[in-house]
Amino acid sequence: METDYRTGLIVKILGGFYYVASDDEILECRARGLFRKNQITPLVGDFCKIRITKEDSTVGYIEEILPRKNELLRPPVANVDQIIIVFSSKNPKPNVRLIDKFLIQNEFYGVNSIICINKMDLDWEEGERLQSIYKKAGYDVMLTSSSEIESLALLKDKLINKISAFAGPSGVGKSTLLNLIEMSLALKTGEISEKLNRGKHTTRHVELFKLSIGGWVVDTAGFSSLDLENVTKSNLKDYFIEFSLYDNCRFSDCHHYREPGCQVKEKVENEVISIERYTSYLELYEILLSGGKI
């Protein structure tokens, strides 16, 4: 019996099956029992080696998971090049603290962040205010609106030949944006709950979608909270990237809190570092200082 060995990309995991993109087709695969024994969990985004028998060319077996460059917990996906953090200018109201926590998570995993402020037609002033804060911090910020298709052009260009994840709270328009960028996706979209001012979940599982412009994108379930593991009061400052430009504080282990001679605090006073970002840092730092988790 002939056997065909290939490499592929896991694009969906559902019902115990792994759907692998290989040679312009999607193959339904099972994973070897050896993975469970070795405590290896295949993830969407994993590049893998698969075995296909000529007897049944529609079903394959994952033989090996190739080395990952990163592995995210939420969304559970591997080998992501960038995460598009989507928030709306209004409805639901943007949560700056949650944006900062997303950015901390991405810095921890070493994944590039692009911030997308969507629904700009609802509150242009607020969108520009947020853009100013995060551009000053050093992040790439896109302003989009589903009612202005031309506003999606720059965002679309960022996705070419990348594995990208869209993340953010429910109701901010992630699935709508993706549907406009790639019409064939036809992802389900939800409405905003007036009582809670947040969206209803429409994405049920993690799945990579192929883009006609080249690249892959994963749409993930929205959520309004995010718990960060491995972030401590000692290393929190490392994940605020603008702080790293100013390390000439009086004390080498300065936490940019109440220490005298702090260059970061000086830059905040001179409006080089955004007061909103520094306030966010202080709030998170004080939670960690008191023994809490962020």
Residue frames relative to the residue before (quaternion, step in Angstrom):
aa qw qx qy qz dx dy dz
M 1.0000 0.0000 0.0000 0.0000 0.00 0.00 0.00
E 0.3804 -0.7442 0.5035 0.2190 3.59 -0.70 1.08
T 0.1537 -0.7780 0.6045 0.0749 3.54 -1.14 0.73
D 0.2078 -0.7720 0.5939 0.0901 3.53 -1.00 0.96
Y 0.1325 -0.7856 0.6013 0.0604 3.58 -0.77 1.05
R 0.0321 0.8027 -0.5920 0.0646 3.57 -0.89 0.97
T 0.3397 -0.6583 0.6019 0.2982 3.51 -1.37 0.00
G 0.0210 0.8114 -0.5829 0.0376 3.56 -1.12 0.58
L 0.4237 -0.6739 0.5518 0.2486 3.52 -1.38 -0.01
I 0.3590 -0.7217 0.5460 0.2284 3.60 -0.77 1.01
V 0.1098 -0.8345 0.5394 0.0226 3.58 -0.56 1.16
K 0.8003 0.0314 -0.0223 0.5984 3.60 1.21 -0.32
I 0.1113 -0.7511 0.6467 0.0727 3.55 -1.18 0.69
L 0.1872 0.7903 -0.5507 0.1926 3.56 -0.58 1.15
G 0.8686 0.0361 -0.0407 0.4926 3.54 -0.92 0.95
G 0.7067 -0.4644 0.2637 0.4640 3.57 1.05 0.71
F 0.6426 0.4833 -0.3277 0.4961 3.59 1.29 0.04
Y 0.2648 -0.7358 0.6065 0.1435 3.53 -1.22 0.65
Y 0.1991 -0.7884 0.5750 0.0904 3.55 -0.70 1.10
V 0.0948 -0.8394 0.5339 -0.0380 3.53 -0.44 1.33
A 0.2992 -0.7345 0.5864 0.1647 3.55 -0.88 1.03
S 0.1949 0.7678 -0.5831 0.1801 3.55 -0.68 1.13
D 0.8500 -0.0180 -0.0151 0.5263 3.58 -0.85 0.99
D 0.7054 -0.5135 0.2594 0.4140 3.56 0.79 1.10
E 0.6908 0.3701 -0.3210 0.5318 3.57 1.09 0.67
I 0.3720 -0.6976 0.5640 0.2385 3.55 -1.27 0.43
L 0.1288 -0.8094 0.5722 0.0293 3.56 -0.68 1.14
E 0.3684 -0.7015 0.5676 0.2238 3.54 -1.02 0.85
C 0.0158 -0.8364 0.5453 -0.0533 3.57 -0.58 1.14
R 0.2750 -0.6934 0.6310 0.2130 3.48 -1.35 0.36
A 0.4054 -0.7028 0.5262 0.2545 3.57 -1.19 0.52
R 0.5511 -0.6071 0.4583 0.3431 3.55 -1.11 0.68
G 0.5650 -0.6094 0.4447 0.3343 3.56 -1.12 0.71
L 0.5342 0.6522 -0.3826 0.3781 3.53 1.26 -0.50
F 0.5921 0.5801 -0.3712 0.4185 3.59 1.09 -0.64
R 0.6686 0.4945 -0.3027 0.4657 3.56 0.91 -0.93
K 0.6346 0.5376 -0.3214 0.4527 3.56 1.01 -0.82
N 0.7465 0.3715 -0.2000 0.5145 3.57 1.02 -0.83
Q 0.4408 -0.7282 0.4213 0.3129 3.57 1.35 0.26
I 0.4017 0.6653 -0.5073 0.3724 3.54 0.94 1.00
T 0.1138 -0.7982 0.5901 0.0411 3.57 -0.71 1.06
P 0.3466 -0.7342 0.5404 0.2209 3.61 -0.49 1.11
L 0.1583 -0.7947 0.5829 0.0595 3.57 -1.02 0.84
V 0.5723 -0.5014 0.4987 0.4152 3.52 -1.30 0.31
G 0.7372 0.3571 -0.2897 0.4951 3.56 -0.88 0.99
D 0.5339 0.6181 -0.4108 0.4053 3.58 1.26 -0.18
F 0.2849 -0.6785 0.6451 0.2059 3.52 -1.15 0.75
C 0.0029 -0.8326 0.5495 -0.0694 3.56 -0.82 0.95
K 0.3885 -0.6502 0.5883 0.2833 3.52 -1.37 0.21
I 0.0817 -0.8120 0.5778 0.0142 3.55 -0.84 0.98
R 0.2703 -0.7354 0.6019 0.1544 3.52 -1.28 0.56
I 0.0437 -0.7854 0.6174 -0.0074 3.54 -0.91 0.98
T 0.2559 -0.7552 0.5802 0.1660 3.57 -0.86 0.91
K 0.5521 -0.6315 0.4359 0.3261 3.57 -1.03 0.78
E 0.5527 0.6247 -0.3824 0.3977 3.55 1.23 -0.49
D 0.7845 0.0255 0.0019 0.6196 3.55 1.09 -0.77
S 0.1209 -0.8557 0.5019 0.0360 3.55 0.17 1.31
T 0.5996 0.5763 -0.3686 0.4154 3.60 1.24 -0.03
V 0.7401 0.3306 -0.1972 0.5514 3.60 1.25 -0.34
G 0.0908 -0.8037 0.5870 0.0362 3.56 -0.91 0.93
Y 0.3131 -0.7132 0.5918 0.2076 3.52 -1.37 0.07
I 0.3603 -0.7188 0.5514 0.2224 3.56 -0.84 1.00
E 0.2125 -0.8135 0.5363 0.0741 3.53 -0.59 1.21
E 0.8153 -0.0085 0.0678 0.5750 3.58 1.02 -0.78
I 0.2802 -0.7115 0.6186 0.1807 3.53 -1.12 0.78
L 0.3464 -0.7563 0.5171 0.2013 3.57 -0.67 1.09
P 0.6753 -0.5192 0.3219 0.4132 3.62 -1.12 0.58
R 0.3375 -0.7484 0.5445 0.1718 3.54 -1.01 0.93
K 0.3671 -0.6998 0.5541 0.2617 3.56 -1.15 0.55
N 0.7776 -0.0778 -0.0040 0.6239 3.57 1.28 -0.29
E 0.1437 -0.7653 0.6227 0.0770 3.53 -1.33 0.31
L 0.1673 -0.8025 0.5682 0.0716 3.57 -0.53 1.16
L 0.4143 -0.6974 0.5264 0.2549 3.54 -1.16 0.62
R 0.7996 0.0187 0.0220 0.5998 3.56 1.04 -0.80
P 0.4190 -0.3389 -0.7853 0.3046 1.52 -0.67 2.40
P 0.5185 -0.6375 0.4596 0.3369 3.63 -1.11 0.57
V 0.3472 0.7192 -0.5074 0.3236 3.55 0.08 1.33
A 0.2873 -0.7715 0.5506 0.1382 3.57 -1.12 0.72
N 0.8503 0.2555 -0.1575 0.4324 3.52 -1.41 0.32
V 0.2837 0.7661 -0.5227 0.2436 3.56 1.03 0.80
D 0.3633 -0.7303 0.5396 0.2085 3.57 -0.96 0.89
Q 0.8071 -0.0585 0.0898 0.5806 3.57 1.00 -0.80
I 0.2283 -0.7411 0.6127 0.1523 3.53 -1.26 0.52
I 0.2515 -0.7446 0.6044 0.1306 3.53 -0.85 1.07
I 0.1719 -0.7895 0.5846 0.0736 3.58 -0.42 1.24
V 0.1014 -0.8322 0.5450 0.0089 3.57 -0.37 1.26
F 0.0691 0.7482 -0.6568 0.0644 3.53 -0.95 1.03
S 0.3791 -0.7153 0.5320 0.2484 3.56 -1.20 0.38
S 0.5548 -0.5987 0.4527 0.3590 3.55 -1.18 0.51
K 0.7824 -0.0440 0.0694 0.6174 3.56 1.23 -0.56
N 0.8549 0.1726 -0.1101 0.4767 3.58 -1.24 0.53
P 0.3493 -0.4595 -0.6857 0.4434 1.56 0.63 2.43
K 0.6432 -0.5313 0.4002 0.3793 3.52 -1.28 0.52
P 0.4830 -0.6848 0.4532 0.3038 3.62 -0.85 0.89
N 0.2356 -0.7584 0.5978 0.1091 3.56 -1.00 0.92
V 0.3000 -0.7996 0.4947 0.1612 3.57 -0.09 1.32
R 0.6289 0.5432 -0.3436 0.4376 3.57 0.99 -0.78
L 0.6613 0.4936 -0.3084 0.4732 3.58 1.00 -0.76
I 0.5907 0.5440 -0.3665 0.4698 3.60 1.06 -0.67
D 0.6750 0.4976 -0.2978 0.4562 3.58 0.87 -0.95
K 0.6506 0.5066 -0.3266 0.4619 3.60 1.01 -0.71
F 0.5977 0.5364 -0.3530 0.4801 3.59 1.09 -0.64
L 0.6666 0.5081 -0.2981 0.4568 3.56 0.93 -0.93
I 0.6205 0.5291 -0.3358 0.4715 3.59 1.02 -0.78
Q 0.6427 0.5278 -0.3173 0.4557 3.58 0.93 -0.93
N 0.6920 0.4829 -0.2845 0.4549 3.58 0.86 -0.95
E 0.6254 0.5189 -0.3366 0.4757 3.59 1.04 -0.74
F 0.6267 0.5461 -0.3328 0.4452 3.59 1.01 -0.81
Y 0.7422 0.3967 -0.2153 0.4954 3.57 0.94 -0.91
G 0.4448 -0.7117 0.4467 0.3099 3.59 1.24 -0.13
V 0.4687 0.6593 -0.4474 0.3814 3.56 1.12 0.71
N 0.4980 -0.6664 0.4694 0.2958 3.56 -0.93 0.90
S 0.2260 -0.7787 0.5749 0.1101 3.58 -1.01 0.87
I 0.0343 -0.7320 0.6792 0.0410 3.52 -1.17 0.77
I 0.2360 -0.7749 0.5725 0.1271 3.57 -0.77 1.02
C 0.0935 -0.7864 0.6102 0.0208 3.54 -0.88 1.00
I 0.1375 -0.7646 0.6263 0.0647 3.56 -0.59 1.17
N 0.1241 -0.8305 0.5429 0.0093 3.55 -0.35 1.31
K 0.7699 0.3364 -0.2839 0.4620 3.54 -1.38 0.16
M 0.1304 0.8362 -0.5188 0.1207 3.55 1.02 0.85
D 0.5836 0.5967 -0.3690 0.4088 3.60 1.17 -0.49
L 0.6437 0.5398 -0.3241 0.4350 3.60 1.21 -0.42
D 0.7984 -0.0753 0.0712 0.5932 3.61 1.06 -0.68
W 0.1813 -0.8315 0.5187 0.0819 3.53 0.23 1.32
E 0.6367 0.5549 -0.3282 0.4230 3.59 0.98 -0.85
E 0.6759 0.4795 -0.2934 0.4767 3.59 0.91 -0.90
G 0.6306 0.5386 -0.3325 0.4492 3.58 1.01 -0.76
E 0.6748 0.4795 -0.2913 0.4794 3.57 0.94 -0.85
R 0.6020 0.5515 -0.3562 0.4545 3.60 1.09 -0.65
L 0.6684 0.4874 -0.2893 0.4817 3.58 0.95 -0.91
Q 0.6226 0.5430 -0.3366 0.4519 3.56 1.00 -0.83
S 0.6476 0.5318 -0.3155 0.4453 3.59 0.95 -0.88
I 0.6423 0.5380 -0.3195 0.4426 3.58 0.95 -0.91
Y 0.7836 0.3852 -0.1924 0.4479 3.56 0.72 -1.07
K 0.5781 0.5309 -0.3865 0.4843 3.58 1.19 -0.37
K 0.6231 0.5345 -0.3318 0.4648 3.58 1.05 -0.76
A 0.6611 0.5023 -0.2996 0.4699 3.59 1.09 -0.71
G 0.5957 -0.5999 0.3522 0.4015 3.59 1.23 -0.33
Y 0.5542 0.6223 -0.3896 0.3923 3.58 1.26 0.21
D 0.4954 -0.6145 0.5333 0.3043 3.51 -1.32 0.51
V 0.0286 -0.8235 0.5659 -0.0272 3.61 -0.63 1.09
M 0.1594 -0.7781 0.6048 0.0574 3.56 -0.85 1.09
L 0.1961 -0.7493 0.6198 0.1265 3.59 -1.11 0.71
T 0.0435 0.8355 -0.5408 0.0877 3.59 -0.55 1.16
S 0.0229 -0.7599 0.6490 0.0309 3.50 -1.36 0.35
S 0.4629 -0.6913 0.4784 0.2810 3.56 -0.87 0.92
S 0.6400 0.5213 -0.3280 0.4593 3.58 1.21 -0.39
E 0.7259 0.3001 -0.2100 0.5822 3.58 1.31 -0.13
I 0.2564 -0.8308 0.4759 0.1324 3.55 0.22 1.33
E 0.6191 0.5663 -0.3521 0.4147 3.60 1.04 -0.73
S 0.5923 0.5851 -0.3719 0.4105 3.62 1.16 -0.46
L 0.6285 0.5594 -0.3265 0.4306 3.59 1.26 -0.32
A 0.4718 0.7246 -0.4238 0.2695 3.59 1.23 -0.36
L 0.6830 0.4800 -0.2961 0.4641 3.61 0.86 -0.93
L 0.6402 0.5166 -0.3235 0.4675 3.57 1.01 -0.82
K 0.6382 0.5403 -0.3201 0.4453 3.58 0.94 -0.88
D 0.6459 0.5299 -0.3167 0.4491 3.58 0.97 -0.85
K 0.6353 0.5564 -0.3249 0.4257 3.58 1.09 -0.73
L 0.6743 0.5317 -0.2829 0.4272 3.59 1.19 -0.55
I 0.5008 0.6965 -0.4165 0.3012 3.59 1.21 -0.46
N 0.8714 -0.0032 -0.0503 0.4879 3.56 -0.90 1.11
K 0.5704 0.5480 -0.3993 0.4635 3.59 1.12 0.69
I 0.3296 -0.6379 0.6285 0.2990 3.53 -1.35 0.24
S 0.0102 -0.8299 0.5531 -0.0721 3.55 -0.39 1.29
A 0.1789 -0.7505 0.6240 0.1239 3.54 -1.18 0.65
F 0.2452 -0.7286 0.6190 0.1610 3.54 -1.06 0.80
A 0.0572 0.8052 -0.5856 0.0740 3.58 -0.75 1.02
G 0.3594 0.7110 -0.5497 0.2513 3.54 -1.21 0.51
P 0.7007 -0.4666 0.3165 0.4372 3.59 -1.24 0.13
S 0.6055 -0.5293 0.4377 0.4020 3.55 -1.28 0.26
G 0.8024 0.3574 -0.2346 0.4165 3.52 -1.19 0.58
V 0.5688 0.6167 -0.3912 0.3782 3.61 1.22 -0.03
G 0.6038 -0.6237 0.3274 0.3731 3.58 1.28 -0.02
K 0.2500 0.7948 -0.5214 0.1839 3.60 1.14 0.50
S 0.7085 0.4559 -0.2684 0.4671 3.57 0.76 -1.03
T 0.6173 0.5407 -0.3431 0.4570 3.59 1.06 -0.71
L 0.6383 0.5236 -0.3217 0.4637 3.58 0.97 -0.87
L 0.6779 0.4937 -0.2937 0.4587 3.55 0.89 -0.94
N 0.6323 0.5295 -0.3336 0.4567 3.59 1.01 -0.74
L 0.6703 0.4895 -0.2965 0.4725 3.58 1.05 -0.74
I 0.6497 0.5042 -0.3097 0.4772 3.57 1.11 -0.71
E 0.7901 0.0784 -0.0043 0.6079 3.57 1.03 -0.86
M 0.3116 -0.8183 0.4561 0.1592 3.55 0.07 1.34
S 0.6542 0.5585 -0.3162 0.4001 3.57 1.07 -0.74
L 0.5343 0.6617 -0.4050 0.3355 3.61 1.18 -0.34
A 0.0314 -0.8456 0.5295 0.0600 3.58 0.96 -0.90
L 0.1533 0.8050 -0.5517 0.1551 3.57 0.86 1.00
K 0.5135 -0.6315 0.4744 0.3352 3.57 -1.09 0.65
T 0.1451 -0.7733 0.6117 0.0827 3.54 -1.08 0.77
G 0.2702 -0.7776 0.5508 0.1378 3.55 -1.18 0.59
E 0.4578 -0.6679 0.5075 0.2945 3.50 -1.32 0.18
I 0.5644 -0.5978 0.4502 0.3485 3.55 -1.31 0.25
S 0.3797 -0.6903 0.5666 0.2414 3.55 -1.02 0.83
E 0.3837 -0.7454 0.4919 0.2350 3.60 -0.54 1.14
K 0.6409 0.5451 -0.3292 0.4287 3.60 1.00 -0.75
L 0.7909 0.3118 -0.1464 0.5057 3.58 0.89 -0.96
N 0.3023 -0.7724 0.4940 0.2608 3.59 1.30 -0.31
R 0.6538 0.4341 -0.3696 0.4974 3.55 0.91 0.88
G 0.5927 -0.6297 0.3886 0.3181 3.51 -1.20 0.52
K 0.4724 -0.6255 0.5339 0.3170 3.51 -1.33 0.29
H 0.5346 -0.6427 0.4427 0.3242 3.57 -1.00 0.82
T 0.0679 -0.8024 0.5922 0.0278 3.56 -0.90 0.93
T 0.6847 0.4385 -0.2815 0.5095 3.61 1.19 -0.39
R 0.2044 -0.8477 0.4853 0.0648 3.59 -0.49 1.21
H 0.8001 0.0801 -0.0413 0.5930 3.60 1.11 -0.49
V 0.5375 -0.6110 0.4683 0.3443 3.54 -1.27 0.33
E 0.1251 0.7903 -0.5888 0.1143 3.57 -0.82 0.98
L 0.3279 -0.7193 0.5793 0.1988 3.55 -1.06 0.82
F 0.1448 -0.7790 0.6067 0.0632 3.55 -0.95 0.94
K 0.3971 -0.7189 0.5198 0.2351 3.56 -0.91 0.92
L 0.2781 -0.7629 0.5651 0.1463 3.54 -0.97 0.92
S 0.5123 -0.6556 0.4600 0.3100 3.57 -1.00 0.79
I 0.6393 0.5202 -0.3230 0.4651 3.59 1.21 -0.45
G 0.5921 -0.5328 0.3672 0.4803 3.58 1.33 -0.20
G 0.7098 0.4101 -0.3200 0.4750 3.54 -0.91 0.92
W 0.3348 -0.7163 0.5820 0.1901 3.51 -1.39 0.11
V 0.0905 -0.7908 0.6028 0.0550 3.55 -1.14 0.56
V 0.1898 -0.7678 0.6013 0.1139 3.55 -1.09 0.73
D 0.2150 -0.7415 0.6252 0.1144 3.52 -0.91 1.02
T 0.1197 -0.8283 0.5465 0.0316 3.59 -0.75 0.99
A 0.6286 -0.5273 0.4122 0.3962 3.53 -1.25 0.45
G 0.4330 -0.6984 0.5040 0.2659 3.56 -0.99 0.81
F 0.0162 0.7869 -0.6168 -0.0049 3.55 -1.21 0.46
S 0.3933 -0.7564 0.4892 0.1841 3.53 -1.13 0.71
S 0.7445 0.2678 -0.2110 0.5740 3.60 1.24 0.10
L 0.0973 -0.7900 0.6051 0.0137 3.55 -1.21 0.52
D 0.1541 -0.7893 0.5894 0.0761 3.58 -0.65 1.08
L 0.2276 -0.7981 0.5499 0.0935 3.54 -0.74 1.12
E 0.2106 -0.7552 0.6105 0.1127 3.54 -0.82 1.04
N 0.8211 0.2931 -0.2022 0.4461 3.56 -1.30 0.42
V 0.5673 0.5341 -0.4186 0.4665 3.60 1.20 0.35
T 0.0535 -0.8105 0.5826 -0.0267 3.57 -0.72 1.13
K 0.6659 -0.4856 0.3644 0.4335 3.56 -1.27 0.17
S 0.6394 0.5391 -0.3244 0.4420 3.58 1.19 -0.47
N 0.7995 0.3044 -0.1627 0.4917 3.60 0.95 -0.79
L 0.3891 0.7392 -0.4795 0.2688 3.63 1.23 -0.07
K 0.6455 0.5492 -0.3253 0.4194 3.60 0.92 -0.89
D 0.6092 0.5843 -0.3509 0.4053 3.60 1.12 -0.63
Y 0.7087 0.4644 -0.2542 0.4664 3.58 1.17 -0.54
F 0.5783 0.4667 -0.3977 0.5381 3.57 1.30 0.24
I 0.2984 -0.8481 0.4027 0.1715 3.53 0.21 1.36
E 0.6253 0.5544 -0.3561 0.4182 3.60 1.07 -0.58
F 0.5783 0.5941 -0.3761 0.4138 3.60 1.20 -0.49
S 0.6244 0.5899 -0.3397 0.3832 3.57 1.06 -0.77
L 0.5898 0.5829 -0.3648 0.4234 3.59 1.22 -0.34
Y 0.7622 0.3004 -0.1461 0.5545 3.54 1.27 -0.45
D 0.1631 0.8163 -0.5281 0.1676 3.57 0.12 1.30
N 0.4886 0.6628 -0.4278 0.3727 3.55 1.22 0.53
C 0.2049 0.7934 -0.5393 0.1942 3.56 0.97 0.89
R 0.6584 -0.5158 0.3653 0.4086 3.56 -1.24 0.43
F 0.7674 0.2645 -0.1420 0.5666 3.57 1.02 -0.84
S 0.4931 -0.6924 0.4441 0.2832 3.57 -0.83 1.00
D 0.7378 0.3586 -0.2197 0.5279 3.61 1.13 -0.57
C 0.1968 0.8206 -0.5111 0.1633 3.58 1.17 0.61
H 0.2469 -0.7729 0.5699 0.1301 3.57 -0.92 0.94
H 0.4375 -0.7251 0.4393 0.2998 3.58 1.30 0.22
Y 0.4511 0.6875 -0.4353 0.3665 3.53 1.10 0.80
R 0.8030 -0.1733 0.1440 0.5518 3.60 0.08 -1.25
E 0.4078 0.7310 -0.4619 0.2933 3.55 1.29 0.18
P 0.4456 -0.6715 0.5137 0.2944 3.62 -1.04 0.70
G 0.7956 0.3115 -0.2144 0.4734 3.56 -1.21 0.45
C 0.3811 0.7335 -0.4766 0.2993 3.59 1.17 0.61
Q 0.3816 -0.7514 0.4969 0.2071 3.56 -0.62 1.14
V 0.6062 0.5591 -0.3569 0.4387 3.59 1.09 -0.70
K 0.6612 0.4942 -0.3096 0.4720 3.60 0.92 -0.88
E 0.6127 0.5475 -0.3364 0.4600 3.56 1.09 -0.71
K 0.6731 0.4916 -0.2901 0.4703 3.59 0.98 -0.88
V 0.5998 0.5374 -0.3568 0.4734 3.59 1.15 -0.57
E 0.6558 0.5137 -0.3016 0.4638 3.56 0.94 -0.92
N 0.7193 0.4162 -0.2370 0.5032 3.59 1.08 -0.71
E 0.4625 -0.7269 0.3948 0.3192 3.58 1.39 0.21
V 0.3655 0.6946 -0.5205 0.3363 3.57 1.15 0.65
I 0.7217 0.2452 -0.1558 0.6283 3.56 1.16 -0.73
S 0.5249 -0.6642 0.4424 0.2959 3.56 -0.93 0.95
I 0.4809 -0.6668 0.4934 0.2839 3.58 -0.93 0.94
E 0.6116 0.5547 -0.3536 0.4397 3.61 1.09 -0.67
R 0.6654 0.4854 -0.3052 0.4780 3.58 0.95 -0.83
Y 0.6684 0.4952 -0.3127 0.4585 3.60 0.90 -0.85
T 0.6238 0.5270 -0.3345 0.4703 3.60 1.04 -0.75
S 0.6264 0.5295 -0.3216 0.4731 3.55 1.04 -0.81
Y 0.6365 0.5253 -0.3177 0.4670 3.57 0.98 -0.90
L 0.6714 0.5045 -0.3087 0.4465 3.61 0.84 -0.94
E 0.6487 0.5196 -0.3235 0.4522 3.59 0.94 -0.84
L 0.6765 0.4731 -0.2885 0.4850 3.58 0.94 -0.87
Y 0.6398 0.5332 -0.3247 0.4482 3.59 0.98 -0.85
E 0.6797 0.4956 -0.3004 0.4496 3.60 0.89 -0.88
I 0.5898 0.5415 -0.3642 0.4757 3.60 1.14 -0.58
L 0.6869 0.4705 -0.2778 0.4791 3.58 0.92 -0.92
L 0.6191 0.5592 -0.3290 0.4426 3.57 1.08 -0.77
S 0.7065 0.4496 -0.2531 0.4844 3.57 1.08 -0.73
G 0.6075 -0.5866 0.3382 0.4152 3.56 1.32 0.06
G 0.5245 0.6480 -0.4075 0.3729 3.56 1.25 0.11
K 0.4129 -0.6701 0.5468 0.2856 3.55 -1.34 -0.06
I 0.3113 -0.7585 0.5436 0.1796 3.55 -1.08 0.69
